[in-house]
């Protein structure tokens, strides 16, 4: 682990932080064993820790990790209690948002970046195209979800990020359903190439689309109005990895 990151984490002096630091300290003597939510395996310096909260974009990363076969641990944050603003978490992600992925090399944030990292770390899982143009297409799709669709959704509950005027925030909220519908009309018409986002092969893009499409009902949009996206959502719900992760998020 990067020494500067280790120093920030250690300075938090939180009870749960000691366990995180211990996971990234080389074992001495006999091999250590670590019981994880999804695996019981030999201690491995590549072990990952995902910080997540329910009903956030972190769901996409959690699904990708589960699909990849990675050894990973999770830390659940409670946004209602402002866990994301606690000093212990700000030492990990000063942005006070999720997801954040703690790796042996340091912390990664931003959903498209973490999804790409997972796909590249676990190539056997075939979670992204392995040639440059195909990978760039996957990145383009995921960045559209992050930079455009997620922002349109956030106007419903995060208007204070853009304005201090209540009437302006209210106007932003009123536009959410139309903006989300417009985004998904584009995805439905022009941004898919098959049963999965990238065509015949499942990828990190599917985990992300599933996550964002799950926000439509709350935004006042009927997913059934987009038959291909709706069918994709149903296929995702049938995947064992998705079922496992959803059960953890809903617990």
C-alpha positions as a Markdown table, in Angstrom:
| # | Residue | x | y | z |
|---|---|---|---|---|
| 1 | Unk | 0.0 | 0.0 | 0.0 |
| 2 | Unk | 1.2 | 3.5 | -0.8 |
| 3 | Unk | 2.9 | 4.9 | 2.4 |
| 4 | Unk | 1.0 | 8.2 | 2.3 |
| 5 | Unk | -2.3 | 6.5 | 2.1 |
| 6 | Unk | -1.4 | 4.1 | 5.0 |
| 7 | Unk | -0.5 | 7.2 | 7.1 |
| 8 | Unk | -3.9 | 8.9 | 6.4 |
| 9 | Unk | -5.7 | 5.7 | 7.3 |
| 10 | Unk | -3.7 | 5.1 | 10.5 |
| 11 | Unk | -4.3 | 8.7 | 11.6 |
| 12 | Unk | -8.0 | 8.1 | 11.7 |
| 13 | Unk | -7.7 | 5.8 | 14.8 |
| 14 | Unk | -11.0 | 4.1 | 14.0 |
| 15 | Unk | -11.6 | 0.6 | 15.4 |
| 16 | Unk | -12.4 | -0.8 | 12.0 |
| 17 | Unk | -9.4 | 0.8 | 10.3 |
| 18 | Unk | -7.0 | -1.5 | 12.1 |
| 19 | Unk | -8.5 | -4.4 | 10.3 |
| 20 | Unk | -8.2 | -2.7 | 6.9 |
| 21 | Unk | -4.6 | -1.9 | 7.5 |
| 22 | Unk | -3.9 | -5.4 | 8.6 |
| 23 | Unk | -5.2 | -6.8 | 5.3 |
| 24 | Unk | -2.6 | -4.8 | 3.4 |
| 25 | Unk | 0.4 | -5.7 | 5.7 |
| 26 | Unk | 2.5 | -8.6 | 4.5 |
| 27 | Unk | 2.0 | -11.7 | 6.7 |
| 28 | Unk | 5.0 | -13.1 | 8.6 |
| 29 | Unk | 5.6 | -16.7 | 9.6 |
| 30 | Unk | 2.8 | -19.1 | 8.8 |
| 31 | Unk | 0.4 | -18.1 | 6.1 |
| 32 | Unk | -2.6 | -16.2 | 7.3 |
| 33 | Unk | -6.2 | -17.0 | 6.3 |
| 34 | Unk | -9.0 | -14.5 | 5.9 |
| 35 | Unk | -12.7 | -15.3 | 5.8 |
| 36 | Unk | -14.5 | -13.0 | 3.3 |
| 37 | Unk | -18.2 | -12.6 | 2.5 |
| 38 | Unk | -17.7 | -14.6 | -0.7 |
| 39 | Unk | -14.5 | -16.6 | -0.3 |
| 40 | Unk | -12.3 | -18.4 | 2.2 |
| 41 | Unk | -8.8 | -18.1 | 0.7 |
| 42 | Unk | -5.2 | -17.7 | 1.5 |
| 43 | Unk | -4.2 | -14.2 | 2.4 |
| 44 | Unk | -3.5 | -12.3 | -0.8 |
| 45 | Unk | -1.9 | -8.9 | -1.3 |
| 46 | Unk | -4.3 | -8.3 | -4.2 |
| 47 | Unk | -7.3 | -8.4 | -1.9 |
| 48 | Unk | -9.8 | -5.5 | -2.5 |
| 49 | Unk | -12.2 | -3.6 | -0.3 |
| 50 | Unk | -15.2 | -2.0 | -1.8 |
| 51 | Unk | -16.9 | 0.9 | 0.1 |
| 52 | Unk | -20.6 | 1.1 | -0.9 |
| 53 | Unk | -24.0 | 2.3 | 0.0 |
| 54 | Unk | -27.3 | 0.9 | -1.2 |
| 55 | Unk | -29.1 | 2.6 | -4.0 |
| 56 | Unk | -26.0 | 4.1 | -5.4 |
| 57 | Unk | -23.7 | 3.5 | -8.4 |
| 58 | Unk | -21.6 | 1.3 | -6.2 |
| 59 | Unk | -24.0 | -1.5 | -7.1 |
| 60 | Unk | -22.4 | -1.7 | -10.6 |
| 61 | Unk | -18.9 | -2.2 | -9.1 |
| 62 | Unk | -20.1 | -4.7 | -6.6 |
| 63 | Unk | -21.7 | -6.8 | -9.4 |
| 64 | Unk | -18.5 | -6.6 | -11.5 |
| 65 | Unk | -16.4 | -7.7 | -8.6 |
| 66 | Unk | -18.8 | -10.6 | -8.0 |
| 67 | Unk | -18.8 | -11.6 | -11.6 |
| 68 | Unk | -15.0 | -11.4 | -11.8 |
| 69 | Unk | -14.3 | -14.0 | -9.2 |
| 70 | Unk | -12.1 | -11.5 | -7.3 |
| 71 | Unk | -11.3 | -11.9 | -3.6 |
| 72 | Unk | -12.8 | -8.9 | -2.0 |
| 73 | Unk | -14.3 | -7.5 | 1.1 |
| 74 | Unk | -17.0 | -4.8 | 1.5 |
| 75 | Unk | -17.7 | -1.9 | 3.9 |
| 76 | Unk | -21.2 | -0.7 | 3.9 |
| 77 | Unk | -21.8 | 3.1 | 4.5 |
| 78 | Unk | -25.0 | 4.5 | 5.9 |
| 79 | Unk | -25.7 | 7.8 | 4.1 |
| 80 | Unk | -28.6 | 8.5 | 6.5 |
| 81 | Unk | -26.0 | 8.7 | 9.2 |
| 82 | Unk | -23.6 | 10.7 | 7.0 |
| 83 | Unk | -21.0 | 7.9 | 7.2 |
| 84 | Unk | -19.6 | 9.3 | 3.9 |
| 85 | Unk | -18.6 | 12.5 | 5.7 |
| 86 | Unk | -16.9 | 10.9 | 8.7 |
| 87 | Unk | -13.2 | 11.5 | 9.0 |
| 88 | Unk | -12.5 | 7.8 | 8.7 |
| 89 | Unk | -14.1 | 7.6 | 5.3 |
| 90 | Unk | -12.8 | 11.0 | 4.1 |
| 91 | Unk | -9.3 | 9.6 | 4.7 |
| 92 | Unk | -10.1 | 7.0 | 2.0 |
| 93 | Unk | -12.2 | 9.2 | -0.3 |
| 94 | Unk | -12.1 | 12.9 | 0.3 |
| 95 | Unk | -15.0 | 13.3 | -2.3 |
| 96 | Unk | -17.3 | 11.8 | 0.3 |
| 97 | Unk | -19.0 | 9.6 | -2.2 |
| 98 | Unk | -19.2 | 5.9 | -3.2 |
| 99 | Unk | -18.0 | 3.7 | -4.7 |
| 100 | Unk | -14.4 | 3.7 | -3.5 |
| 101 | Unk | -12.1 | 0.6 | -4.0 |
| 102 | Unk | -9.2 | 0.1 | -1.7 |
| 103 | Unk | -6.4 | -1.8 | -3.5 |
| 104 | Unk | -2.9 | -2.7 | -2.6 |
| 105 | Unk | -1.7 | 0.2 | -4.7 |
| 106 | Unk | -4.1 | 2.8 | -3.3 |
| 107 | Unk | -7.7 | 4.0 | -3.6 |
| 108 | Unk | -9.7 | 4.2 | -6.8 |
| 109 | Unk | -12.9 | 6.3 | -7.1 |
| 110 | Unk | -15.3 | 7.0 | -10.0 |
| 111 | Unk | -17.5 | 4.1 | -11.3 |
| 112 | Unk | -16.1 | 4.0 | -14.9 |
| 113 | Unk | -12.5 | 3.9 | -13.6 |
| 114 | Unk | -13.2 | 1.2 | -11.1 |
| 115 | Unk | -15.1 | -0.9 | -13.6 |
| 116 | Unk | -12.2 | -0.7 | -16.0 |
| 117 | Unk | -9.8 | -1.7 | -13.3 |
| 118 | Unk | -11.8 | -4.7 | -12.3 |
| 119 | Unk | -12.1 | -5.8 | -16.0 |
| 120 | Unk | -8.4 | -5.4 | -16.6 |
| 121 | Unk | -7.3 | -7.1 | -13.3 |
| 122 | Unk | -9.4 | -10.2 | -14.0 |
| 123 | Unk | -9.1 | -10.8 | -17.8 |
| 124 | Unk | -10.3 | -14.4 | -17.5 |
| 125 | Unk | -13.7 | -13.1 | -16.6 |
| 126 | Unk | -14.0 | -11.4 | -20.0 |
| 127 | Unk | -15.8 | -8.3 | -18.6 |
| 128 | Unk | -14.5 | -5.9 | -21.3 |
| 129 | Unk | -13.3 | -6.1 | -24.9 |
| 130 | Unk | -9.5 | -6.7 | -25.0 |
| 131 | Unk | -8.8 | -4.7 | -28.1 |
| 132 | Unk | -8.4 | -0.9 | -28.0 |
| 133 | Unk | -11.5 | 0.2 | -30.1 |
| 134 | Unk | -13.9 | -2.2 | -28.3 |
| 135 | Unk | -12.5 | -1.1 | -24.9 |
| 136 | Unk | -12.9 | 2.5 | -25.9 |
| 137 | Unk | -16.5 | 1.9 | -26.9 |
| 138 | Unk | -17.2 | 0.3 | -23.5 |
| 139 | Unk | -15.6 | 3.4 | -21.8 |
| 140 | Unk | -17.7 | 5.7 | -23.9 |
| 141 | Unk | -20.9 | 4.0 | -22.8 |
| 142 | Unk | -19.9 | 3.9 | -19.2 |
| 143 | Unk | -18.8 | 7.6 | -19.2 |
| 144 | Unk | -22.2 | 8.5 | -20.8 |
| 145 | Unk | -23.9 | 6.8 | -17.9 |
| 146 | Unk | -21.7 | 8.6 | -15.4 |
| 147 | Unk | -21.4 | 12.1 | -16.8 |
| 148 | Unk | -24.9 | 12.5 | -18.4 |
| 149 | Unk | -27.4 | 10.0 | -17.1 |
| 150 | Unk | -26.3 | 10.0 | -13.4 |
| 151 | Unk | -26.2 | 13.8 | -13.4 |
| 152 | Unk | -29.8 | 13.9 | -14.8 |
| 153 | Unk | -30.9 | 11.5 | -12.1 |
| 154 | Unk | -29.1 | 13.5 | -9.4 |
| 155 | Unk | -31.1 | 16.6 | -10.1 |
| 156 | Unk | -34.1 | 14.9 | -8.3 |
| 157 | Unk | -32.5 | 14.7 | -4.9 |
| 158 | Unk | -29.2 | 16.6 | -5.2 |
| 159 | Unk | -30.3 | 19.9 | -6.5 |
| 160 | Unk | -28.3 | 21.7 | -3.8 |
| 161 | Unk | -25.2 | 20.7 | -5.7 |
| 162 | Unk | -26.1 | 23.1 | -8.5 |
| 163 | Unk | -28.1 | 25.9 | -6.8 |
| 164 | Unk | -28.9 | 27.6 | -3.5 |
| 165 | Unk | -32.3 | 28.8 | -4.8 |
| 166 | Unk | -35.2 | 26.6 | -3.9 |
| 167 | Unk | -37.2 | 27.5 | -7.0 |
| 168 | Unk | -34.3 | 26.6 | -9.2 |
| 169 | Unk | -33.9 | 23.2 | -7.4 |
| 170 | Unk | -37.6 | 22.6 | -7.9 |
| 171 | Unk | -37.3 | 23.4 | -11.6 |
| 172 | Unk | -34.4 | 20.9 | -11.9 |
| 173 | Unk | -36.5 | 18.3 | -10.2 |
| 174 | Unk | -39.4 | 18.8 | -12.6 |
| 175 | Unk | -37.1 | 18.1 | -15.5 |
| 176 | Unk | -35.7 | 14.8 | -14.2 |
| 177 | Unk | -38.3 | 12.5 | -15.7 |
| 178 | Unk | -38.1 | 14.0 | -19.1 |
| 179 | Unk | -34.3 | 14.1 | -19.1 |
| 180 | Unk | -34.0 | 10.5 | -17.9 |
| 181 | Unk | -36.5 | 9.4 | -20.6 |
| 182 | Unk | -34.5 | 11.2 | -23.2 |
| 183 | Unk | -31.3 | 9.5 | -22.1 |
| 184 | Unk | -32.9 | 6.1 | -22.2 |
| 185 | Unk | -34.5 | 6.7 | -25.5 |
| 186 | Unk | -31.0 | 7.3 | -26.9 |
| 187 | Unk | -29.7 | 4.1 | -25.2 |
| 188 | Unk | -32.6 | 2.1 | -26.5 |
| 189 | Unk | -32.2 | 3.4 | -30.0 |
| 190 | Unk | -28.5 | 3.9 | -30.6 |
| 191 | Unk | -26.3 | 2.6 | -27.9 |
| 192 | Unk | -26.8 | -1.1 | -27.7 |
| 193 | Unk | -25.5 | -3.7 | -30.1 |
| 194 | Unk | -27.2 | -6.9 | -29.0 |
| 195 | Unk | -28.7 | -8.7 | -26.0 |
| 196 | Unk | -25.9 | -7.2 | -23.9 |
| 197 | Unk | -24.6 | -3.6 | -24.2 |
| 198 | Unk | -21.5 | -4.6 | -26.2 |
| 199 | Unk | -23.2 | -7.2 | -28.3 |
| 200 | Unk | -23.2 | -10.9 | -27.7 |
| 201 | Unk | -20.8 | -10.8 | -24.7 |
| 202 | Unk | -21.6 | -9.7 | -21.1 |
| 203 | Unk | -19.4 | -6.8 | -19.8 |
| 204 | Unk | -19.0 | -4.2 | -17.1 |
| 205 | Unk | -21.3 | -2.0 | -19.2 |
| 206 | Unk | -24.2 | -4.3 | -18.4 |
| 207 | Unk | -23.7 | -4.0 | -14.6 |
| 208 | Unk | -23.7 | -0.2 | -14.9 |
| 209 | Unk | -26.7 | 0.0 | -17.2 |
| 210 | Unk | -28.6 | -2.4 | -14.8 |
| 211 | Unk | -27.8 | -0.1 | -11.9 |
| 212 | Unk | -28.8 | 3.2 | -13.6 |
| 213 | Unk | -32.0 | 1.6 | -15.1 |
| 214 | Unk | -33.0 | 0.7 | -11.6 |
| 215 | Unk | -33.4 | 4.4 | -10.8 |
| 216 | Unk | -36.0 | 5.0 | -13.5 |
| 217 | Unk | -39.1 | 4.1 | -11.4 |
| 218 | Unk | -38.0 | 6.6 | -8.7 |
| 219 | Unk | -37.5 | 9.2 | -11.3 |
| 220 | Unk | -41.0 | 8.8 | -12.7 |
| 221 | Unk | -40.1 | 6.9 | -15.8 |
| 222 | Unk | -41.6 | 3.5 | -16.8 |
| 223 | Unk | -38.8 | 1.2 | -17.8 |
| 224 | Unk | -41.4 | -0.8 | -19.9 |
| 225 | Unk | -41.4 | 2.1 | -22.3 |
| 226 | Unk | -37.9 | 0.9 | -23.4 |
| 227 | Unk | -38.5 | -2.7 | -24.4 |
| 228 | Unk | -34.8 | -3.6 | -25.0 |
| 229 | Unk | -33.6 | -2.0 | -21.8 |
| 230 | Unk | -36.4 | -3.7 | -19.9 |
| 231 | Unk | -35.5 | -7.1 | -21.4 |
| 232 | Unk | -31.9 | -6.4 | -20.5 |
| 233 | Unk | -32.9 | -5.6 | -16.9 |
| 234 | Unk | -34.8 | -8.9 | -16.7 |
| 235 | Unk | -31.7 | -10.9 | -18.0 |
| 236 | Unk | -29.6 | -9.2 | -15.4 |
| 237 | Unk | -32.0 | -10.1 | -12.6 |
| 238 | Unk | -31.6 | -13.8 | -13.6 |
| 239 | Unk | -27.8 | -13.8 | -13.2 |
| 240 | Unk | -26.6 | -15.5 | -9.9 |
| 241 | Unk | -24.0 | -12.8 | -9.3 |
| 242 | Unk | -26.6 | -10.0 | -9.5 |
| 243 | Unk | -28.9 | -11.9 | -7.2 |
| 244 | Unk | -26.1 | -12.4 | -4.6 |
| 245 | Unk | -25.2 | -8.7 | -4.6 |
| 246 | Unk | -28.8 | -7.5 | -4.5 |
| 247 | Unk | -29.5 | -9.6 | -1.5 |
| 248 | Unk | -26.5 | -8.0 | 0.3 |
| 249 | Unk | -27.6 | -4.5 | -0.7 |
| 250 | Unk | -31.2 | -5.1 | 0.4 |
| 251 | Unk | -30.3 | -6.7 | 3.8 |
